[in-house]
């Protein structure tokens, strides 16, 4: 099970509605192109294969995450990473996946501008922040910052609550991301050995390919913030 970062542009006036009803934010992240029907109606053989490999796959993913995020997900699954590495929790993981896919299969309320950083999100955050966790600097907020929606520590995805940036902060972040020297600073921070040591998701190899992948994701994030700022929009983001 991979973990992706999704960013959705909303009107600034909508934030009050999402604050009043945090559960409604889930509809923003429904993906109509996701082949949920086939996944929800798995054959017995497919389900058995997922039960066999699911816990170890999840354990390998969780082992690369920051401690606080990993502990939140362990709590939602009711299993430790070590237990899943030993093969425990296969039925729970299958149920969680099917529940999540069922929710994402529900129709959305209209088209919005959306950005997916896919699995590059943590690496982009590291290039901006120089750390695994967000800090006080403006550049450190663009991926993992924002105000949490609701008081559910797991959020609708099980990876933590959705977060939002009001239009004023989107403008500030857009200006920071377009700071002339920021791109070169971010590129210079790429260090596969250090990123692996810090368990930056999803894992890194020496060479230019991973660096180019992250810099492309950074540029798309910068352009997305600029688009939102130009239109006076807010942004809601979530790990899904």
Protein Blocks (a to p, Z undefined) as FASTA:
>chain_A
ZZddddddddfklmmmmmmmmmlmmmmmpcfkbcfklmmmccfklmmmmmmmmmmmmmmm
mmmpcfklmmmmmmmnopafklmmnogaklmmmmmmmmmmmmmmpccebdcddddekjml
mmmmmmmnopabdcfbfklmmmmgcjdedjbfnlmnonapaddddfklmmmmmmmmmgmk
lmmmmmmmpcfklmmmnopaebdaedjklmmmmmmmmmmmmmmmmmmmmnopacddddZZ
